[in-house]
């Protein structure tokens, strides 16, 4: 089956997947060098999900993401330097060094965060959609969360509330088969996650999350249906995380063979093969994208290195609108 | 004279009339008229969109309020009682309180959340607790406890106007009290404590429902020749340290009354502030009158014995003044 997209679109999708991968590979390297600390959750293996989805959404749509959100933030337009500086904890990071890897934000891009309480972003997404509905804005709120979030009460409550109040939320479940280290079959009674939302009257579908074009199409269709009907929909994106859950994970819960098996579905390699066999782009195009990405990552690291540390004296700034003391 | 309940309703009406961004939601606030009849008639006046009945999902409707605030609305969320609000504590502590700081000042959450608190109605251990101090512990949110009819009105207006998340705790025994309501004058800052009765011998420091008990205690003490000053904290976060310290610097004695359990309470916080910043003003040990460390019991005599009452306040003040 051919890809059936234009050369330009194919190159943009490939470019963004490669940008994410190279930025994250560098982050892992900098973590080992202790430039980045705390938790660092890599998206490597799942790039097709974020890239396909964000290319399908409109600039004015709201995005609510998880703690594994470097890719979403980058594709949304937060400069790589600001993301890297945030991971460094520098004042020129996109959250002023107060959030770190898990809490990237951008007001101007309607990127409502990196949320690290599993399921905690879903009610926020419902509320953003409620605000839009009450103001008559024709915007979609796209809410990303993992398979683990479907265990949480807030998942079920949010589906119910969004359906009951007919709110334009697109629930995007990035199912990477593990709730941290607990396999899907061991954490949900029905491991076919897409079976759940129809119980609340929310239409539901699944897509291969390792195929960026399939993701883009599916998210585009779902988002436009949400926009037209002003009612919620649910899409499961079946994917797999190639790296550990975070940098502290010894991966005792899955076999190397399983990981290797999924790596055969690498979204970038697969897309490169298909794109070339379809004659959409050549190895020279890939090389050019790689060179651009390497430059972007190097500049991002430089931006982070050159950034200032927030003075301890201004640490409490932004706790309230005005200082209470 | 206006009831506390009607004062809250008047504030809700004013807010809904004057600001199209304001809407009000919670369990049974619409068709039912509010569990404490606070919002009776509001859905008829403003419609189901702006006076919105929610399913029973505290975490998600409080979270949706936070999301709506991020999206430019000015939501007022009612949670039926503080005990139920624990189901929403994740959204409060992990989202509302941190959003501004964690985003480097990019996002704000101008939400107002109201809830009933406190005991006295024989509704036992899942409807009677005072957990305001749990909220007051958390930087990023503000906490108000209106004790008077006027404050019940003014503090809700202030909570909605404020750019930060504000939690308003209404003691459930106060809904029926009556007092004057002035909706014309500029109200005093909600963030300052108030001297409800002046005195020179001992400071009775209280908030919410306990303010009225402290005032009654002050009348009793007056008969014994002890002139007690009653300080109403009003704002639990931020605490008005200056007014507390000034009062104790005049009276040199402090009794702190708090319907929460003593351990880890706001009474403990006020006592620590006095110990740290007014130690040399004190002529007697600080006393705390709090709820007995037990889940609030159902039986009337047990509930009354568990929570602070006038006689215990009088006894504590007397001990502070005369010693022994």
Boltz contact constraints between the chains, C-beta under 6 A:
constraints:
  - contact:
      token1: [A, 95]
      token2: [B, 103]
      max_distance: 6.0
  - contact:
      token1: [A, 95]
      token2: [B, 104]
      max_distance: 6.0
  - contact:
      token1: [A, 96]
      token2: [B, 104]
      max_distance: 6.0
  - contact:
      token1: [A, 98]
      token2: [B, 101]
      max_distance: 6.0
  - contact:
      token1: [A, 98]
      token2: [B, 102]
      max_distance: 6.0
  - contact:
      token1: [A, 98]
      token2: [B, 104]
      max_distance: 6.0
  - contact:
      token1: [A, 99]
      token2: [B, 102]
      max_distance: 6.0
  - contact:
      token1: [A, 103]
      token2: [B, 102]
      max_distance: 6.0
  - contact:
      token1: [A, 105]
      token2: [B, 103]
      max_distance: 6.0
  - contact:
      token1: [A, 105]
      token2: [B, 106]
      max_distance: 6.0
  - contact:
      token1: [A, 107]
      token2: [B, 106]
      max_distance: 6.0
  - contact:
      token1: [A, 117]
      token2: [B, 94]
      max_distance: 6.0
  - contact:
      token1: [A, 120]
      token2: [B, 94]
      max_distance: 6.0
  - contact:
      token1: [A, 123]
      token2: [B, 60]
      max_distance: 6.0
  - contact:
      token1: [A, 123]
      token2: [B, 63]
      max_distance: 6.0
  - contact:
      token1: [A, 123]
      token2: [B, 64]
      max_distance: 6.0
  - contact:
      token1: [A, 124]
      token2: [B, 63]
      max_distance: 6.0
  - contact:
      token1: [A, 124]
      token2: [B, 66]
      max_distance: 6.0
  - contact:
      token1: [A, 124]
      token2: [B, 67]
      max_distance: 6.0
  - contact:
      token1: [A, 126]
      token2: [B, 64]
      max_distance: 6.0
  - contact:
      token1: [A, 127]
      token2: [B, 64]
      max_distance: 6.0
  - contact:
      token1: [A, 127]
      token2: [B, 66]
      max_distance: 6.0
  - contact:
      token1: [A, 127]
      token2: [B, 67]
      max_distance: 6.0
  - contact:
      token1: [A, 127]
      token2: [B, 68]
      max_distance: 6.0
  - contact:
      token1: [A, 128]
      token2: [B, 67]
      max_distance: 6.0
  - contact:
      token1: [A, 128]
      token2: [B, 71]
      max_distance: 6.0
  - contact:
      token1: [A, 130]
      token2: [B, 64]
      max_distance: 6.0
  - contact:
      token1: [A, 130]
      token2: [B, 68]
      max_distance: 6.0
  - contact:
      token1: [A, 131]
      token2: [B, 68]
      max_distance: 6.0
  - contact:
      token1: [A, 131]
      token2: [B, 71]
      max_distance: 6.0
  - contact:
      token1: [A, 131]
      token2: [B, 72]
      max_distance: 6.0
  - contact:
      token1: [A, 131]
      token2: [B, 73]
      max_distance: 6.0
  - contact:
      token1: [A, 154]
      token2: [B, 59]
      max_distance: 6.0
  - contact:
      token1: [A, 154]
      token2: [B, 60]
      max_distance: 6.0
  - contact:
      token1: [A, 157]
      token2: [B, 57]
      max_distance: 6.0
  - contact:
      token1: [A, 157]
      token2: [B, 60]
      max_distance: 6.0
  - contact:
      token1: [A, 158]
      token2: [B, 60]
      max_distance: 6.0
  - contact:
      token1: [A, 161]
      token2: [B, 60]
      max_distance: 6.0
  - contact:
      token1: [A, 318]
      token2: [B, 100]
      max_distance: 6.0
  - contact:
      token1: [A, 318]
      token2: [B, 101]
      max_distance: 6.0
  - contact:
      token1: [A, 318]
      token2: [B, 105]
      max_distance: 6.0
  - contact:
      token1: [A, 319]
      token2: [B, 101]
      max_distance: 6.0
  - contact:
      token1: [A, 319]
      token2: [B, 139]
      max_distance: 6.0
  - contact:
      token1: [A, 319]
      token2: [B, 140]
      max_distance: 6.0
  - contact:
      token1: [A, 320]
      token2: [B, 164]
      max_distance: 6.0
  - contact:
      token1: [A, 321]
      token2: [B, 163]
      max_distance: 6.0
  - contact:
      token1: [A, 321]
      token2: [B, 164]
      max_distance: 6.0
  - contact:
      token1: [A, 324]
      token2: [B, 238]
      max_distance: 6.0
